[in-house]
Amino acid sequence: MPLSKPIQYNPRYPSIEDLRAKAQKKIPKFAFEYLDGGCNEDVSLYKNTNELRKVEMKPRYLVPFKGANLKTELFGHEYDAPFGVSPVGLQGLMWPKSPEILAKAAFEHNIPFVLSTVTTASIETIAEITEGRAWFQLYHPAEDRVTQDLIKRIDAVACPVLVILSDVPSFGYRPRDIRNGLSMPPRMTLQNILRVMKRPEWALKTLINGQPSFEVLKPYMPKNLNLSQLGKFMNTTFEGRLNEEKVKKLRDMWKGKLVIKGVESEADVQTAIRLGLDGIIISNHGGRQVDMGQATITSLQTIAPKYKGQIKIMMDSGIRGGADIGRALSSGADFTFLGRSFMYGVSALGKKGGDHTISILKTQLTQVMEQMCCEKIEDLPNRLIKEGLNY
Protein backbone atom coordinates (compact mmCIF):
# COMPACT_ATOMS: atom_id res chain seq x y z
CA MET A 1 0.00 0.00 0.00
CA PRO A 2 1.56 3.35 -1.04
CA LEU A 3 1.82 6.29 1.28
CA SER A 4 -1.21 8.57 1.21
CA LYS A 5 -1.00 10.70 -1.93
CA PRO A 6 -0.92 14.48 -1.47
CA ILE A 7 -3.90 16.50 -2.61
CA GLN A 8 -3.17 18.37 -5.84
CA TYR A 9 -5.58 19.48 -8.54
CA ASN A 10 -5.69 21.76 -11.57
CA PRO A 11 -7.19 25.10 -10.42
CA ARG A 12 -8.69 25.62 -13.88
CA TYR A 13 -11.22 22.89 -13.07
CA PRO A 14 -12.05 23.28 -9.36
CA SER A 15 -15.55 21.73 -9.52
CA ILE A 16 -17.23 18.63 -10.92
CA GLU A 17 -19.36 20.88 -13.12
CA ASP A 18 -16.17 22.29 -14.64
CA LEU A 19 -15.05 18.74 -15.44
CA ARG A 20 -18.45 17.88 -16.90
CA ALA A 21 -18.33 20.91 -19.21
CA LYS A 22 -14.80 20.05 -20.34
CA ALA A 23 -15.74 16.39 -20.88
CA GLN A 24 -18.66 17.40 -23.09
CA LYS A 25 -16.23 19.28 -25.34
CA LYS A 26 -13.70 16.43 -25.54
CA ILE A 27 -15.69 13.26 -26.19
CA PRO A 28 -18.21 12.41 -28.94
CA LYS A 29 -21.85 13.16 -28.30
CA PHE A 30 -22.87 9.49 -28.22
CA ALA A 31 -20.29 8.79 -25.49
CA PHE A 32 -21.16 11.87 -23.44
CA GLU A 33 -24.89 11.20 -23.61
CA TYR A 34 -24.35 7.59 -22.53
CA LEU A 35 -22.44 8.86 -19.49
CA ASP A 36 -24.60 11.86 -18.67
CA GLY A 37 -28.13 10.63 -19.31
CA GLY A 38 -30.75 8.77 -17.31
CA CYS A 39 -33.75 6.76 -18.44
CA ASN A 40 -37.10 7.81 -19.88
CA GLU A 41 -37.53 11.53 -19.03
CA ASP A 42 -34.55 11.78 -16.62
CA VAL A 43 -36.83 12.34 -13.61
CA SER A 44 -34.80 10.12 -11.26
CA LEU A 45 -31.52 11.45 -12.62
CA TYR A 46 -32.30 14.98 -11.47
CA LYS A 47 -34.32 14.01 -8.42
CA ASN A 48 -31.36 12.15 -6.92
CA THR A 49 -29.15 15.22 -6.73
CA ASN A 50 -31.90 17.77 -6.12
CA GLU A 51 -33.33 15.88 -3.13
CA LEU A 52 -29.87 15.19 -1.72
CA ARG A 53 -29.10 18.91 -1.77
CA LYS A 54 -32.11 19.66 0.38
CA VAL A 55 -30.26 18.04 3.30
CA GLU A 56 -29.16 20.77 5.70
CA MET A 57 -26.50 20.77 8.41
CA LYS A 58 -25.87 23.25 11.18
CA PRO A 59 -22.26 24.22 11.93
CA ARG A 60 -20.85 24.54 15.44
CA TYR A 61 -17.96 26.97 15.86
CA LEU A 62 -17.38 27.56 19.57
CA VAL A 63 -16.34 24.00 20.35
CA PRO A 64 -12.89 22.34 20.62
CA PHE A 65 -11.58 21.25 17.22
CA LYS A 66 -8.29 19.51 16.41
CA GLY A 67 -8.74 19.15 12.65
CA ALA A 68 -10.67 16.97 10.22
CA ASN A 69 -9.71 13.35 9.58
CA LEU A 70 -11.31 11.64 6.55
CA LYS A 71 -10.05 8.14 7.34
CA THR A 72 -12.82 5.55 7.41
CA GLU A 73 -12.78 1.85 8.34
CA LEU A 74 -14.79 -0.43 6.07
CA PHE A 75 -14.69 -4.24 6.02
CA GLY A 76 -11.48 -4.36 8.01
CA HIS A 77 -9.56 -1.86 5.88
CA GLU A 78 -8.90 1.78 6.75
CA TYR A 79 -9.48 3.95 3.69
CA ASP A 80 -8.17 7.50 3.42
CA ALA A 81 -11.62 8.90 2.60
CA PRO A 82 -15.26 7.77 2.92
CA PHE A 83 -15.91 7.50 -0.82
CA GLY A 84 -15.00 5.22 -3.68
CA VAL A 85 -15.30 4.81 -7.44
CA SER A 86 -18.60 3.23 -8.51
CA PRO A 87 -18.66 0.52 -11.19
CA VAL A 88 -19.39 1.98 -14.62
CA GLY A 89 -19.95 0.03 -17.83
CA LEU A 90 -18.23 0.79 -21.15
CA GLN A 91 -15.69 3.09 -19.50
CA GLY A 92 -13.21 2.86 -22.35
CA LEU A 93 -15.86 4.15 -24.73
CA MET A 94 -15.87 7.48 -22.91
CA TRP A 95 -12.09 7.75 -22.62
CA PRO A 96 -9.49 5.11 -23.52
CA LYS A 97 -8.04 3.24 -20.53
CA SER A 98 -10.50 4.91 -18.13
CA PRO A 99 -10.76 1.95 -15.73
CA GLU A 100 -6.99 1.62 -15.55
CA ILE A 101 -6.59 5.36 -14.91
CA LEU A 102 -9.23 5.38 -12.15
CA ALA A 103 -8.02 2.16 -10.55
CA LYS A 104 -4.48 3.55 -10.32
CA ALA A 105 -5.68 6.84 -8.82
CA ALA A 106 -7.96 5.05 -6.34
CA PHE A 107 -5.13 2.78 -5.23
CA GLU A 108 -2.69 5.67 -4.77
CA HIS A 109 -5.28 7.61 -2.75
CA ASN A 110 -6.30 4.49 -0.80
CA ILE A 111 -9.99 4.48 -1.72
CA PRO A 112 -11.95 1.56 -3.22
CA PHE A 113 -12.36 1.08 -6.95
CA VAL A 114 -15.21 -1.17 -8.12
CA LEU A 115 -14.77 -2.95 -11.46
CA SER A 116 -17.91 -3.65 -13.50
CA THR A 117 -18.47 -6.95 -15.30
CA VAL A 118 -19.24 -4.98 -18.46
CA THR A 119 -16.39 -2.50 -18.49
CA THR A 120 -13.32 -2.40 -20.70
CA ALA A 121 -10.47 -3.66 -18.49
CA SER A 122 -9.93 -7.20 -17.27
CA ILE A 123 -10.11 -8.44 -13.69
CA GLU A 124 -6.46 -9.43 -13.84
CA THR A 125 -5.24 -6.05 -15.16
CA ILE A 126 -7.09 -4.06 -12.49
CA ALA A 127 -5.95 -6.46 -9.76
CA GLU A 128 -2.33 -5.91 -10.79
CA ILE A 129 -2.76 -2.13 -10.75
CA THR A 130 -4.41 -2.14 -7.30
CA GLU A 131 -2.39 -4.99 -5.77
CA GLY A 132 -5.60 -6.93 -5.25
CA ARG A 133 -7.51 -4.11 -3.52
CA ALA A 134 -10.17 -3.55 -6.20
CA TRP A 135 -13.75 -4.69 -5.62
CA PHE A 136 -15.75 -6.47 -8.33
CA GLN A 137 -19.40 -5.94 -9.32
CA LEU A 138 -21.16 -8.97 -10.77
CA TYR A 139 -23.94 -8.73 -13.33
CA HIS A 140 -25.68 -12.04 -12.70
CA PRO A 141 -24.79 -14.50 -15.52
CA ALA A 142 -27.45 -16.83 -16.84
CA GLU A 143 -25.06 -19.81 -16.84
CA ASP A 144 -23.62 -21.20 -13.61
CA ARG A 145 -20.33 -22.01 -15.34
CA VAL A 146 -19.75 -18.31 -16.11
CA THR A 147 -20.62 -17.29 -12.54
CA GLN A 148 -18.32 -19.94 -11.10
CA ASP A 149 -15.43 -18.97 -13.36
CA LEU A 150 -15.80 -15.24 -12.64
CA ILE A 151 -15.76 -15.93 -8.91
CA LYS A 152 -12.76 -18.21 -9.36
CA ARG A 153 -10.96 -15.39 -11.16
CA ILE A 154 -11.69 -12.72 -8.55
CA ASP A 155 -10.77 -15.12 -5.77
CA ALA A 156 -7.45 -15.83 -7.52
CA VAL A 157 -6.53 -12.13 -7.41
CA ALA A 158 -7.59 -11.78 -3.73
CA CYS A 159 -10.50 -9.43 -4.43
CA PRO A 160 -11.75 -8.34 -0.98
CA VAL A 161 -15.38 -7.48 -1.82
CA LEU A 162 -17.90 -8.89 -4.28
CA VAL A 163 -20.80 -6.59 -5.17
CA ILE A 164 -23.88 -8.22 -6.69
CA LEU A 165 -26.21 -6.07 -8.75
CA SER A 166 -29.94 -6.21 -8.05
CA ASP A 167 -31.38 -3.25 -9.96
CA VAL A 168 -31.03 -4.44 -13.57
CA PRO A 169 -33.76 -7.08 -14.01
CA SER A 170 -34.23 -5.37 -17.39
CA PHE A 171 -32.19 -2.81 -19.30
CA GLY A 172 -33.24 0.79 -18.75
CA TYR A 173 -35.13 2.58 -21.52
CA ARG A 174 -32.67 5.31 -22.55
CA PRO A 175 -33.87 7.42 -25.47
CA ARG A 176 -30.50 9.08 -26.13
CA ASP A 177 -28.71 5.76 -26.53
CA ILE A 178 -31.45 4.47 -28.83
CA ARG A 179 -31.18 7.57 -31.05
CA ASN A 180 -27.37 7.30 -31.06
CA GLY A 181 -27.39 3.62 -32.01
CA LEU A 182 -25.15 2.96 -29.04
CA SER A 183 -23.63 -0.48 -28.95
CA MET A 184 -20.16 -1.86 -28.31
CA PRO A 185 -18.45 -0.66 -30.43
CA PRO A 186 -20.81 2.20 -31.31
CA ARG A 187 -22.60 1.87 -34.63
CA MET A 188 -20.75 4.14 -37.03
CA THR A 189 -23.58 5.98 -38.70
CA LEU A 190 -22.68 9.02 -40.77
CA GLN A 191 -23.85 11.17 -37.87
CA ASN A 192 -21.58 9.36 -35.39
CA ILE A 193 -18.63 9.52 -37.79
CA LEU A 194 -19.06 13.30 -38.01
CA ARG A 195 -19.22 13.49 -34.22
CA VAL A 196 -15.95 11.56 -33.92
CA MET A 197 -14.27 13.86 -36.44
CA LYS A 198 -15.12 16.81 -34.19
CA ARG A 199 -13.22 15.15 -31.31
CA PRO A 200 -9.76 14.49 -32.81
CA GLU A 201 -7.97 13.87 -29.49
CA TRP A 202 -10.53 11.22 -28.48
CA ALA A 203 -10.29 9.65 -31.95
CA LEU A 204 -6.48 9.55 -31.87
CA LYS A 205 -6.34 8.11 -28.35
CA THR A 206 -8.90 5.47 -29.28
CA LEU A 207 -6.93 4.59 -32.42
CA ILE A 208 -3.70 4.26 -30.42
CA ASN A 209 -5.24 2.19 -27.62
CA GLY A 210 -7.48 0.09 -29.83
CA GLN A 211 -11.22 -0.40 -30.03
CA PRO A 212 -12.67 -0.90 -26.53
CA SER A 213 -14.22 -4.28 -25.74
CA PHE A 214 -15.69 -6.21 -22.84
CA GLU A 215 -12.35 -7.44 -21.46
CA VAL A 216 -13.84 -9.21 -18.40
CA LEU A 217 -16.11 -11.28 -20.64
CA LYS A 218 -13.65 -12.14 -23.42
CA PRO A 219 -13.04 -15.71 -22.18
CA TYR A 220 -16.74 -16.47 -22.58
CA MET A 221 -17.36 -14.76 -25.92
CA PRO A 222 -17.21 -16.51 -29.30
CA LYS A 223 -14.54 -15.00 -31.53
CA ASN A 224 -15.27 -12.50 -34.31
CA LEU A 225 -18.75 -11.50 -33.20
CA ASN A 226 -20.44 -8.88 -35.34
CA LEU A 227 -22.62 -6.21 -33.74
CA SER A 228 -25.89 -8.11 -34.00
CA GLN A 229 -24.28 -11.26 -32.60
CA LEU A 230 -22.74 -9.27 -29.73
CA GLY A 231 -26.16 -7.96 -28.71
CA LYS A 232 -27.57 -11.48 -28.74
CA PHE A 233 -24.61 -12.73 -26.69
CA MET A 234 -25.16 -10.06 -24.02
CA ASN A 235 -28.89 -10.79 -23.82
CA THR A 236 -28.37 -14.52 -23.42
CA THR A 237 -25.35 -14.32 -21.11
CA PHE A 238 -26.93 -12.20 -18.38
CA GLU A 239 -29.99 -12.92 -16.31
CA GLY A 240 -30.30 -9.71 -14.35
CA ARG A 241 -33.13 -10.61 -12.00
CA LEU A 242 -31.87 -11.78 -8.61
CA ASN A 243 -33.87 -13.80 -6.11
CA GLU A 244 -33.17 -15.33 -2.71
CA GLU A 245 -31.98 -18.64 -4.12
CA LYS A 246 -29.44 -16.96 -6.39
CA VAL A 247 -28.16 -14.79 -3.56
CA LYS A 248 -27.87 -17.83 -1.26
CA LYS A 249 -25.79 -19.63 -3.89
CA LEU A 250 -23.48 -16.64 -4.20
CA ARG A 251 -23.18 -16.35 -0.43
CA ASP A 252 -22.14 -20.02 -0.29
CA MET A 253 -19.68 -19.65 -3.16
CA TRP A 254 -18.03 -16.40 -2.04
CA LYS A 255 -16.19 -16.40 1.28
CA GLY A 256 -15.16 -12.75 1.20
CA LYS A 257 -17.30 -9.71 1.93
CA LEU A 258 -20.55 -9.73 -0.03
CA VAL A 259 -22.49 -6.56 -0.83
CA ILE A 260 -25.73 -6.09 -2.74
CA LYS A 261 -26.15 -2.92 -4.83
CA GLY A 262 -29.46 -1.40 -5.85
CA VAL A 263 -31.33 -1.87 -2.57
CA GLU A 264 -33.98 0.77 -1.81
CA SER A 265 -36.71 -0.98 0.20
CA GLU A 266 -36.75 -2.05 3.84
CA ALA A 267 -37.92 -5.52 2.80
CA ASP A 268 -34.80 -6.02 0.64
CA VAL A 269 -32.57 -4.77 3.47
CA GLN A 270 -34.15 -7.28 5.83
CA THR A 271 -33.58 -10.06 3.29
CA ALA A 272 -29.94 -9.04 2.85
CA ILE A 273 -29.39 -9.18 6.61
CA ARG A 274 -31.15 -12.54 6.91
CA LEU A 275 -29.03 -14.04 4.11
CA GLY A 276 -25.81 -12.99 5.82
CA LEU A 277 -24.67 -10.24 3.47
CA ASP A 278 -22.10 -7.78 4.75
CA GLY A 279 -23.34 -4.57 3.16
CA ILE A 280 -25.86 -2.82 0.95
CA ILE A 281 -25.41 0.02 -1.52
CA ILE A 282 -28.57 2.12 -1.72
CA SER A 283 -28.69 2.98 -5.39
CA ASN A 284 -31.01 3.41 -8.35
CA HIS A 285 -28.25 2.95 -10.91
CA GLY A 286 -27.70 6.67 -11.22
CA GLY A 287 -31.28 7.23 -12.34
CA ARG A 288 -30.71 4.99 -15.36
CA GLN A 289 -33.22 2.22 -14.61
CA VAL A 290 -36.41 3.52 -12.96
CA ASP A 291 -37.90 6.96 -13.49
CA MET A 292 -40.70 6.95 -10.92
CA GLY A 293 -38.93 5.83 -7.76
CA GLN A 294 -37.64 7.71 -4.73
CA ALA A 295 -34.40 9.65 -4.69
CA THR A 296 -31.65 7.58 -3.11
CA ILE A 297 -31.27 10.03 -0.22
CA THR A 298 -34.94 9.48 0.65
CA SER A 299 -34.39 5.72 0.74
CA LEU A 300 -31.29 6.23 2.89
CA GLN A 301 -33.20 8.41 5.36
CA THR A 302 -35.75 5.61 5.78
CA ILE A 303 -33.31 2.70 5.98
CA ALA A 304 -30.38 4.06 8.00
CA PRO A 305 -32.21 4.81 11.30
CA LYS A 306 -33.57 1.25 11.46
CA TYR A 307 -30.70 -0.87 10.19
CA LYS A 308 -27.45 1.02 10.86
CA GLY A 309 -25.12 -1.25 12.81
CA GLN A 310 -26.79 -4.43 11.54
CA ILE A 311 -25.22 -4.17 8.08
CA LYS A 312 -22.90 -1.68 6.37
CA ILE A 313 -25.02 0.94 4.63
CA MET A 314 -23.51 2.65 1.60
CA MET A 315 -25.02 4.93 -1.05
CA ASP A 316 -24.46 6.07 -4.60
CA SER A 317 -26.59 7.86 -7.27
CA GLY A 318 -26.93 11.62 -7.10
CA ILE A 319 -23.63 12.30 -5.31
CA ARG A 320 -21.55 14.69 -7.38
CA GLY A 321 -19.18 16.56 -5.02
CA GLY A 322 -17.68 16.67 -1.56
CA ALA A 323 -20.62 18.53 -0.03
CA ASP A 324 -22.94 15.81 -1.36
CA ILE A 325 -20.75 13.20 0.29
CA GLY A 326 -21.11 15.10 3.58
CA ARG A 327 -24.89 15.22 3.18
CA ALA A 328 -25.11 11.47 2.60
CA LEU A 329 -22.81 10.64 5.52
CA SER A 330 -24.73 12.97 7.83
CA SER A 331 -27.94 11.17 6.81
CA GLY A 332 -26.64 7.81 7.97
CA ALA A 333 -24.49 6.34 5.19
CA ASP A 334 -21.34 4.54 6.36
CA PHE A 335 -19.67 5.08 3.00
CA THR A 336 -20.42 6.60 -0.42
CA PHE A 337 -19.63 5.95 -4.08
CA LEU A 338 -19.57 8.19 -7.16
CA GLY A 339 -19.60 7.19 -10.83
CA ARG A 340 -20.26 10.07 -13.21
CA SER A 341 -18.02 12.51 -11.32
CA PHE A 342 -14.98 10.31 -11.88
CA MET A 343 -15.83 9.68 -15.52
CA TYR A 344 -16.22 13.43 -16.11
CA GLY A 345 -12.74 13.84 -14.63
CA VAL A 346 -11.08 11.23 -16.83
CA SER A 347 -12.96 12.33 -19.95
CA ALA A 348 -11.87 15.92 -19.30
CA LEU A 349 -8.28 15.44 -18.19
CA GLY A 350 -7.24 11.97 -19.34
CA LYS A 351 -4.51 10.35 -17.23
CA LYS A 352 -4.67 13.17 -14.68
CA GLY A 353 -8.44 13.00 -14.29
CA GLY A 354 -8.66 10.36 -11.57
CA ASP A 355 -6.13 11.99 -9.28
CA HIS A 356 -7.64 15.42 -9.93
CA THR A 357 -11.20 14.33 -9.10
CA ILE A 358 -10.22 12.52 -5.91
CA SER A 359 -8.26 15.57 -4.79
CA ILE A 360 -11.25 17.86 -5.38
CA LEU A 361 -13.55 15.57 -3.39
CA LYS A 362 -11.11 15.25 -0.49
CA THR A 363 -10.62 19.02 -0.38
CA GLN A 364 -14.34 19.76 -0.52
CA LEU A 365 -15.25 17.21 2.16
CA THR A 366 -12.45 18.40 4.44
CA GLN A 367 -13.76 21.97 4.14
CA VAL A 368 -17.28 20.78 5.05
CA MET A 369 -15.97 18.99 8.12
CA GLU A 370 -13.96 22.02 9.18
CA GLN A 371 -17.03 24.24 8.89
CA MET A 372 -19.10 21.75 10.87
CA CYS A 373 -16.32 21.28 13.45
CA CYS A 374 -16.36 17.52 12.84
CA GLU A 375 -13.05 15.85 13.61
CA LYS A 376 -14.07 12.47 12.18
CA ILE A 377 -16.64 11.12 9.75
CA GLU A 378 -18.75 9.66 12.55
CA ASP A 379 -19.38 13.21 13.86
CA LEU A 380 -21.27 14.37 10.75
CA PRO A 381 -24.72 13.01 11.76
CA ASN A 382 -24.52 15.20 14.86
CA ARG A 383 -24.74 18.25 12.59
CA LEU A 384 -27.75 17.07 10.59
CA ILE A 385 -30.76 19.36 10.97
CA LYS A 386 -33.70 17.18 11.92
CA GLU A 387 -37.29 18.33 12.02
CA GLY A 388 -38.36 19.43 15.47
CA LEU A 389 -34.85 19.60 16.93
CA ASN A 390 -32.99 22.73 17.96
CA TYR A 391 -29.21 23.01 18.21
N, C-alpha and C positions, 0 to 999 in steps of 0.2 A: 504494500500500500504506500503510495507516494505521500510526501509531506503535503499538508493542506496548501492548495495553490492560492497565491495572492489574488486579490480582486483587482482586475484591470479591465476597462472597457473603453470603446471608442466614443468620445464625447459628442460626436456628430449624430449618434443614434442612441440617445439616453433613455428611450422608452420602447416598449413593445410595439406601440403604434408606429413609431419611426421605422422599426424593422419591417413591419407589415407593409408600409408604403414603399420601402425600398425593394422588398421581395416582389411586390406586384410589378415593379418596373424591370425586374431582372429575369423572371421566369415566364414561360408562355402562358397564355390565358387559360388553356385547358388544365395546366398543372396548378396554377394559382387558384382557380375556381374549385378544383378537387380539394385542395387544402382548406380553403376559406369558407366553403359553403356548408349548409346543413341539408336537411331533407324537406320535401314539400315546400312550404312557404317560409321556412327558416324561423318559425315561431320559437321553438326550443333553443335554437342557436342563440338568439338574442335574449331570451328570457333567462337563460343560465347566468349570463354576466350581469344583466340588469338587476335581477333579484339578489344576487350575491352582493352587489354594491349598495343595496339598501341596509346591509348590516352596519350598525354603528357601534363605536367603542368610545369610552370616555377616558381620557388621559388622567394620570395622577402625577403631579410634579413635586409636591413637597413631601416626598418619601425618600428613604435611603436608596441609592442606586449605584451599583458597582460596574455596570456595563452589560450589554446584551450578548448572549451566547446562543447561537443558532443550533448547536449540536443536539442531535435527537437520536435516541436509541430506538431501533426497530428490528424485531426478530433477531435479537442478540448481536446486532452490529450498530456501532455508533457512527451515524452519518454526520457530515459537517453542516447540513441544513435540512429542514423538514419538507423538502420537495424533491421530486425526481422527474425523469423524462418518461412520459407516457408512451405506450406502444402506438406506432403509426404505420399504416400500410403504405406500400408503394413509395417509400421515402426517396429512393433514388430517382424517381420520376421528377420530383420537385427540385432536387439538386443532387448531382452525382456524388456518391459516397456519403450521403447524409447520415445513415446509421453509424458508419465508422467514425465520422467526425463527432457525432453526439456521444457515442459510447466512450471515446477517448476523453472528451471534455468532462463527462460525468465521472469517469474513473479518477481523473486528476483532481476534481473538486470533491471527491468522496460523496457522491450522491448516486442513487440507483438509476440505472438505465434499463428499460423494459423492451425487449426485442419482440416484435410481432411475428407471428407465423407467416404473414403475407407481406413481409418487407423485402428489401433488396440486398441484404447481407446475410451470410450464413451463421448458424449457431456457433460453429467452430471459430470463425473469424472474430466475432464479437467477444467470445470467451477469451481468446488470446489477447485482444486489446484490453480487456477489463480484468485480466488475471482471474477469471471465473467469478467475478462479482455481479455480472449482469443477470437480471431476471428474464424469464421467458413467458410470453403470453400465448396460450394455446387456443386456436380456433378448433372446435371439436371435429376431428376427422370422422368420416362415415365408416371407415374400415379400422378395425381394431389393430391390424398389423401396422398401420401408419401411426396410430396413437402410441403403440408400444415402442416403435422405433424412435419416434421423436423424444419420448421420455428417456429412452436408453441414451440418446445423444446428449440431452441436457444433463443427465446424471453423470455421463462420462466427463463433462467439462466442469463438474462441481457447481452447477447452477444452484443458488441458495433458495430461490423462490419461484414456484410455478403459479402463474396467474391463469385461471380458466375464465373464458368469456361467456357471459350468459345473455347479453343483450343483442345478439344477432341471430335470432331464429329465422329471420328473413333479411334480405339485403334492403337497406333503406332506399326510398324512392327519391332520387336526387336529380331534379330537372336539369341542372347545369351539366352534369356528367353525361346525361342522355343526349343533350344537344351537342356536346363536344365529342361524342363518339368515344368516350374514354374507355380504354381497355389497356392491356399490358402486353406489348407496347401500345401507345395511343394510335388510333386509326389515323393514318396520314391523309386526311382529306385536303383538298386545296386550301381550305380555310386554315387548317392546323399547320400546314406547311408555311403559309404566309406568317402565321403567328410565331413559328420557330425562327424564321428569317429575321424577325424584329428583335430577337433575343440572341445575338451572335455569341456572347460569352457562354450562355447556357448550352447552345448548340455545339460549340467547340469543346467544352468540358465533357458533354455527353459523348461526343465522337471519340475523344481521347480515352475516356473510361469505359466505353462500350455501352451497348443498349442494356438498360436495367432489366432484371428478371427476378423471379421468385427464388432466391438462392436457397432458402430453407427447404423448399419443396422440390428442388431439382432431383434428389434421389428417387422420388416417387412419380416423376413426370415422364411420359413417353418422349422420345427424342423428336425434334423437328416438328413440333406442334405448330399449326397455323393458328390465326386468331380465333376462328370459329371453334377449332378443336380445344384451344386453351380455355375458352369460356365453358365448354362442356366439361372439361376436366375439373375446373374449379367447382362447378355446380354438383358434380358427382362425388368429389373428394371430401367436401365439408357438409356436415350435418349440424347446423348451428344450434338447434334446439336442445338445451340441456334438460335433464330431469334427475330425480334423486338417485336412480340406479346408476346413471352415468357418472354422477359426482362420487358416489360410493366407490365405484371401480377405480376412479382416478385417485381417491384418497388411499385406497389399498395399494395402488401401484407406486405412488409418489411418497417417499419417506421424508422429504424436505418440507419446508413451509408451503402451505397451499392457500391461495387467495382466490376469491371469486369476484370478478369485475362486472359491473352493470346492475348491482343490487340497488333497489330503490324502495322496496316495500318491507314492512316489519315482518311479514310472514316469511319472506325469503331470508331475512337476517336470522330469524329463529331456526329455519332449516339449516342454514350454514353452520350455526353454533351446534345444533344437534348432530350434524354429520362430522364434526370435529375439524372444521376448517380453521385456519389461523387468522384470517383477515378477510375483510370485504373492501371493495372500492366502490363507493357510491358514484354512479356514473350513468349518463344517458348517451354515451358514445359521442360526446361533443355536440349533441343536438342533431346527429346524423341519422338517427333511426326512428324516433317517435316525435311527432310534432304537437302532441296534445297532452303531454305529461307535465309533471311538476318540474320546476327548476331543481337542480341537484342540491343547492343550498337548502331548499325547503325540505327535501328528503332527509338531509343531514340533521336539520334542526328537530325532526321528528324522531330519528333513529338514535342519535348520540345520547340524549338524556337517559334512554332506557337500556342501552346495550353497551355503553362505554365501560371498559374493564373486562367484559366477557369475551370480546373479540376485538382485534385491531380494526379501527374504523378509519378508512382513507377516503379521499374524494378527488375526482377530476371533473372536467367539463365546466366551462365558464370561467376558470381561473386564468387570468392573463398576466398579472404582474404581482409584485411583492406585497402590495396592499391587499390584493385579493387572497393571497396565501394567508395573510394575517387574519382576514375576515373568516376564512374557513377554519383555521385553527382555533380562533376564539369561539366558534360555534360548535366545537366539539370534535373536529377531525384530529386524529393522531398524526396524520401525514397527508401530503397532497401531491398531485401529479399534474403536469402540464404537457400538452401535445403541440398545439398550433404555435404557441409562443416560441418554442425551440425550433420548429420548422421555419417560421418567419426569420429567425436569426441566421440559420444556415443558408436559406435561400437568398438572404440579403448580403451576407458577409462571407459565405463559403467556409473555408477551413477555420476561420476565426469566429464563426457564428455561434458555436456551442459555448465556448469559453466566454464570449461577450455576453450572451444571454444569461448564463448562470451568474456572472458577476453583477449584472443589473439586478437580478432577483435577490441576490444576497444583500446588495446595498440597500435596495428598497425595503426589504423586510427588517433589516437592522435598524433603519431609520424609524420604521413603525414601532419597533420594540423600544427604542430610545424615547420616543414621544410618549409611549404608554407607561414608561418606567417598568418594563418587564425584563427581568434579568435572564429568564429562560422561557422556552416555548410554553411550558406548562402554566406560566403566569397569564397568558393571553386571555383565557376565558374569564379571568377576574375583571377584565376591562370591558367585557361585552355589556352593552346596554340592554337590559331585559325589561319588558313591560311591567310596570308597577313597582320597579325598584329604584331607589335613589342612592346616589353615591356621594 
